[in-house]
Amino acid sequence: MKHITKVLAAGIAITMGVGLAAGCGSTSADPDKGHVYFLNSKAEVVDQLQQLADDYTAETGVQVDVQTASSGSYESTLTSELAKSEAPTMFTIAGYDEFAKYQQYLEPLQDTEVYGLLNDEGKSNSHKVGDDSYTLPYAAEWYGIIYNKKIIKDYCSKDYAVIGSDADITDYATLKKVAEDIQKHKDDLGIQAAFATPGLDSSDSYRFAAHMTRMPLFYEYRDLNTTFTTDLKGTYLSNYKDLFDLELSNSPSEKSMVSSKTYDDVTSEFALGDVAFYPNGVWAYTQIKDNNVADEDLGMLPYWMGIDGEEDYGPAGVYDASWAVNKNASEKDKQATLDFIKWMVSSDEGKQALSKEMGFSVPFTTFGDDDQPENPLTKIARSYSEDGKQSVTSFPLPSAQWQDDLTSALISYAQGGADWSGFEKAFTEGWKTDWANNEKVLGMLPEATAFDAK
């Protein structure tokens, strides 16, 4: 019997008011050099950040304090801390909703030295209003269709194969032919199905509501030559349907069961070598490794859907994790904070910690090919840009409610209780409604610029 090796992350809940920096109040700190107070949202990198803070203080005399909010309480903690006299001088921003909520606290960064060190994709994913850029993306991630090269190689060795190698899967039409043929011959190939189950349990539905939806959104924006609109036609939702149907009809699970399939369930299908294709992101590597798929057998395709022009792009990029600087901090503390960030992204120690120890692909020009995470999926995704293919941009989505409504529509469609028009309605009408609600609550919308200027 097969078992998937799971990585169990112990929850780290650190209450505010307890300084994490061991050097807090240490004799090595010089108060005349300013103070850095970093409110961190990622509990999994506390130890690495603390070591950087301690070493920077010892090296420069600048006190750096790192504190981490308890799991699930980052926004409430940030709101509380920003209201204090000793507020964070830097903090993390994830997604447009957080940017809109805290924009009043953000220092414009476009004229700073550290902003100038961002690469082009890093700059394009900084949150902006007009000519001002307010955030520094520090972790690039990608998502596409992960595949098992060993299964594809085995398939290609068969007389019935419709391709000669995985390099031939360069469009949706070929992907469809291959997936359906693999499904037809799955017993001969010794696998359960071509695709992992399109799981629509709450733990897995993000793959379809938050990631796959970015494809029709991206290409409709391309056609409109804009980076934001509240009015969508749903031009490419039929292409979304084609890929979803392909997964639905060529997975190990009955259609009636997709709503009960969890993230662990479907990741196991791929990690155990039971399916050839698994749409997901580079973060899935931690669950895939140490099972039945060797690193050298991992590949990643873009989300092929049959959209004209998609061959010019690689996997989708997402830059949700960004640093921001508190504009209300003293000038001395703001400069100390910018200097600390620059040190993190340019010193050998900082680069080692961010990329190798924390596992981030950092979008700064100071990071070369040797300064990247030891994640084969990240390396594959980055290789597309080396071949001249730009990442599909993950434009902002309006709300968790919009995604939940899409998931409900997909479940009804998959289980035969509704036709596809329910998903189309949730996508287009829900998009307009939820952005209107956001504008009312947050007082702003994403800025629309020319798509071809990105």
Secondary structure by P-SEA (a helix, b strand, c coil): cbbbbbbcccbbbbcccccccccccccccccccbbbbbbcccccaaaaaaaaaaaaaaaccbbbbbbbcccccaaaaaaaaaaccccccbbbbccaaaaaaccccccccccccccccccaaaaaacccccccccccccbbbbbcbbbcaaaaaaaaaccccccccccccccaaaaaaaaaaaaaacccccccccccccccccccccccccccaaaaaaaaaaaaccccccccccccaaaaaaaaaaaaacccccccccccccaaaaaaaaaaccccbbbbccccccccccccccccccccccccccccccccccccccccccccccccccaaaaaaaaaaaaaaaccaaaaaaacccccccccccccccccccccaaaaaaaaaaaaccccccccccccaaaaaaaaaaaaaaaaccccaaaaaaaaaaaaaaaaaaaaaaccccccccccccc
